[in-house]
Amino acid sequence: METPLAKVSAQGQLFTPSLLPLHDLRLLDDRNKWQSTGIDPQFDVIGPWPQCPTKISLEIETEEGIAGSSKLYVDSGKGYSEEEGYDLGAVNREQVSYIPLSSAVVSLRLDPFSATGEFKIKKLIFESASNTNDAREDRNKAALDREALASIYLTGNGIEVGALHNPLRVPAYVNVQYVDLKQPEELQKFYVGVTNIKAPDILTDGETLAGVGDESQDFVIANHFIEHCQDPIGTIENFLRVLKPKGILFLTIPDKRFTFDVRRPPTTFEHLLKDYREGGEWSRFLHHEEAHRLILGVTDEKQIRRHMEGMADTHYHVWTQTEMLEMIVRLRKELAFDFDLEAFVNVPPLEAVLIIRKSAGKMSEQDELSWFNNEREAYRQRYPDFEF
């Protein structure tokens, strides 16, 4: 069934394609509203579309509490893949993107967001991007996303923890091994509707990284993983353990203000310290109870405990930008974790990307002495009348 959004038509260089539901979608009675019934809703885009660089204007309006980004997947004859998937931006505002479509494209797929709930597609327009300067300017505005940061900071050989179906796209010269606790067929039981889960190269607990050697990795990637950890501080400590000196921790954390955790209070650093010192088991039920009560409206303790035993995990801890930065500062100041925060990039409205470099501030004794002598000599030359 075609969406009532628009009929297939083309007016000059403007195209208004139609959408057909493929997966996890149901058209509601008012004929202008959809329901996502799972976490992987998908539309087939029914053409026409331009066969050249294309400006896509999309606006998706969701019910309260739903956030996320839309993605467009391009099939150029070899099927859909993450390599030809494009982030169109966040829902609940107009999204404008430039995508390099061509005559080789045989089909397009639109994933509106990754959550359940009701929504409307208020606008979907494809426009030939004849002005390449506009396209370049738009790309520059959104340059510092995950993929761009990966191209800047990731080199050598490393691991990605908990990639599931959405591994980070990295440059061709970067080698990644994937870490997870279970094989895809086991993970599939907990992530119903999620397909193409990445098979792990290393089967171990992502919090402990048991079996991964100390100082063996050039980088560790953990996107939307730390909130699932019962002991985030211990997890970061293990990430740093396996990194080589000056290695990169690529950490992406959702901002709870723009997820289903919006009504949950931020996790305090004192709570994280207690999890670190006593183990996270003491607070496991408390987190499940809070999530059930504030997100699902479930307050019955027996029901919560039944659900808890059947769930893979939950978002045990939640942060806003403020608490993320506080955690990083206090890990350095109070626990003397040996790293520097190289970049903190807010990717609105969903997440922040933290680029952390291990042992970045250390010099060898020889380098320190050389640096000190050079600076002292520079002062002597600058202030010849002073005594040093």
N, C-alpha and C positions, 0 to 999 in steps of 0.2 A: 504493500500500500504506500502511495506517495504521501509525503508530508504536505499539508495544506499551506506550507510556507510560501511556495511560489511554483508556478508552472514552468516547464522547461522553455526557456526563451533566450533570445540574444538580441540586444539592442545596440548596434554599433559594436563597440569594444567591451560592452558590459554583458556579463552572463549571469543568469540566475538559475543555477542547477537545482534539481529536486533531490530529495533524500529518501532512501528506502531502508527500513530497519533491518539490521543483520543479526544483532545479538544483544540480549539483555535490555530490550526496549519494548514498550507497550504504548500505543496511541490511546489517549484518554478521551472521554466522551465529548469534550468541547471542541475537538478536532484541531485544536491549536496548542495542545499541551501534551508532552510526552512524560512517561515515567521510566526512569532507569531502574530495572529490577535486579541488577547485580552491579559488580564493580568494574565491568568491562563492556559498557554500552558501545555499539558500533553502528554507523550508518554507511550504506553504499551510496556514493555520490553519483547521481545520474546526470550526465553531461547535457549540453556541451560545456567545454572549458577552453580557455586560450591555449595555444600550442607555443607558448613563449613565456618568458618571465612574467609572473602573474601576481597582482595585488589581490589579496583575499581580505574582505571585510566581513567579520563574523561577530554576532552579538548573541550570547546565550544568557538568558535570565533564569536563575535557579531559585528554589525555595530557600528560606532562611536556614543558615547553617551549612549549606553546601558550598564548597570552594574547590578549586583545582584549575588545571589548564587543559585546553583542547589540543588535540594533535591531528594532523593530516598525514596519512600514509599514502605513498605513491607506489604503484606497481608499474614498472617499466618492462614487464614481460617475464620477470623472474619471481613474481609473488611479492607480498608485503614483507618488509623487514625494518628493524630499527634504524638501519643505515639510511633508509629513505623515509624516515619519519620526521615531521617538522612540528615544533611546538608553536602553536598559534597564539598563546597568551592565556591570561586568566579569564574565567567566566565572570559574569555580572558587570561587564564593561565592554565597550566596543574593542574588538581585537583586530588589528591591522598587521598583516604579514606579507612578505614577498617570497614566493616559492618559485624555483626554476623549473616550471613545467615545460614540456616539449612534445613533439609529435610522437616520441617513443612511449609516452604514457598511455597505458591501456585501461587503467582503472584507478579510482581514488576511494579512500575510506576515511571517514571522519569519526574520531572518538571524542565525544563532547567533554567528558571528564571521567574520573575513576571513582564513582560513588553511587549509592542508590538515592532515589528521590525524584521529585517532579521538576520539570523545566520547560521553557519555551525557547525556540530558536527564532529570534526577532529579526535577524538579518543574516543573509549569506549571499554575497556578491563576489564574483570573480571579474577582475578587470585586467586587460592587457597592460603590463607595466612598460609603456614605451619610454618613459622617463627614467633612465637607469640611475640618474643622480638621486631621485626620490627613493629608489630601492636601496641604494647604498647608504643613504642617510638613515633609513629605517633599520637596516641591519646594524649600523653603528650604535643606534640608541639602545638596542637590546644585546649589545656585543658580549657583555659579561654575564652570560648564562653558564650553566654547568659545562657545556661542551667547549665553549671558548676558554674557560678557566683551565679545563683539562689540557687544552693545546698549549697553554702557557706554562703550566707547572708540572705536568707529568712527563717523565722520561724513564727509560730503563725498564726494569721488571718489578711488578708489584702484584697486589691482590685486591679484589673487590669482595666485600663481605655483604651477604644478603642481597644480591642483585635481583633475585627472582626473575621476573619477565622484563625488567627494565634496566639492563646493564648500562653503565655510563659509556657513551660513545667517545673513544679515545683516538688519538692519531695513529696512523698505520705503523709507526716506528715504536710504539709502546706495546709491551707484552703484559697481559693480565691473566692471572689465574683466579678462578672463582671459588669462594669459600661459602659453604652452607652446612647446616647441621644434618639435613636429610636430603635424600634424592628427590627429583622432581615429582615422582608418583606419590611420595608421602606428603610433600608440601602441597600438592594439588588438593588434598583432603581439607586443608585449612584455608585455601585460597580458591574457593569455588568460582569458576568462571574465568580465572586467570589461565592463559595459555602460554606456551613457549617459555616455560620456566627454564632458566639457565642451569644446566647440569654442573654440579660443583667439581672442580679439579681437586679440591682439598675438602675432605669431609671432617669437620670439627666444629666445636662451639665457637661462634663468632665473638663471644664475650671474652673467652680465655685464649683463643687461638693456640690451643694445645697442639703441639707437633710442628708449629711454625717456628723456625729458628730465630734466636735473638739476632738483631741487626742484619737480617737477611733480605729485607725488602727496600726497594727504592721509594715505594709509595704504598699507602693503604687507602682504599676508597670505601666509604661507608655512607651511603645516601639513604636517609629516612630509616636508619637502623638504630641509632643511639636511644631513641625514645622507646624502643622495644626492649631495652636492656634493664634488668633488675638492678644492676650496679654500673651506672654510666662512668663513674670515676675509674673503677677498676678496669672497665673496658677500654677507656682512653689510655690508661697505663699500659695495657697489653698491646694496643696499637703502637704506642711509642716504643715498647720493648722490641718489637719485630722490625722497626724501621732502622735503616742505616743512619749514621750521623748525617744531618742535613736532609734526610728523607722527608717526604711530604705526606701529611695526613689530610685527605680530601674529605671533609665532613659536611654533609648537608642535613640541616635540622628544620623540620616544619615549624612555622610560627603558629602556636595554638589559637591565636585570634582569628585565623582564617581556615580552620579545619573544624571537624565535628567536635573537637575538644574545646571549643570556644567558651563554654560555660564552666570549664574546670579551672581551679586556681593554679597558678604557675607553681612548679616545684621549687622549693627553696634549696639553697646550697647546703643548709644544715641538714636537710633530709638526705641529700646526696651523700654527705659525709657519714651519716649513720649507716646508710646502705653499704658504703665502702668499708667501714670499720666493723660492722656486725653482720654483713651479708644481707642481700635483698629479700630474703624469704620472709623476714619479719613484717614487711609492708606489702607483700604480694596480694593478699586478700583486700587490703585497704584500697589499693589501686583499682582492682576489679570492681569493688563496691562503688567507688566514686564514679568510674566510667559507666557502670550500669545505671546508677541513680541519675546522673546529670545528662547522659546522652540518650539512654534508652527508657528512662522512667521506671526502671525495675528496682524495687526496694526489698523484696523478699530474700532473706539471707540464704535459705536453702536453695532457691532457684539460682542465685548468683554463684553459690559454690558448685552447683551442678554444671553451670555454664563454664566456670573457671577451669574445671578439670578437662573439659572438652575443647577448650580454645588453645590455639598455638601460643598466644600471648595477648597482650593488649598494649596500648600506649601507657607504660608504667609511669613515665615522667613527661611533663609538658613544659614548654618554655615560650616566652616572647623574646624579642630581640634583647631586651634588658637583661633577662636572666641568663641568656646564652653568653653575653659578654661578661657578666658577673662571674659565671662559672669559669671562664677562661682566665680571668684575672686572678681569681682566688686559687685556682690550680697552680698557677705560677708563684703566687705570693705566699700562700699558706702551706702548700704541699711540695713546693720546690720542684714541680715537674719541669723538665728541661726542654723547653720549646719556645718558639716565638710565633705570635699570630701574624702571619705575613699578609693576609687579606681577609676582610669580612665583607661579603657582597650580599646585599639584600636583593632578593629576586621576588618582587611583589607579585601577588600578595601572599604567596604560599610559604616561602622558605627563605633560609639564609644559607649561603655557602661559606664555610670557614676553611681557609688554607693555613695549615699549621706546619711549621718546619721544625724538625727535631734538632736540638743542639746548635741552633743557628747563631747564637750569640757568643760562642766560644772561639778563642784564638789559642794557638799553640804558644808556649812560653817564648819561643823564638820570634813568632810573628808579633806577639805583644811587645816584646822588647824593641823590635825594629820599628813598630808603629810609634811607640813612646819616644824613642830617640829622634825619629823624623819630626814629630810634632814639637818636641823641645827645641830642636834646631830651627824650626820655622819660627817659633816665638823669639828666639835670640836674634834672628835676622830682622823680624818685624819691629822689635823694640830693642835697638842696640844700646840704649842708655840704661837699660834695666840689668840688674845682676841676677843670675840664675845659678 
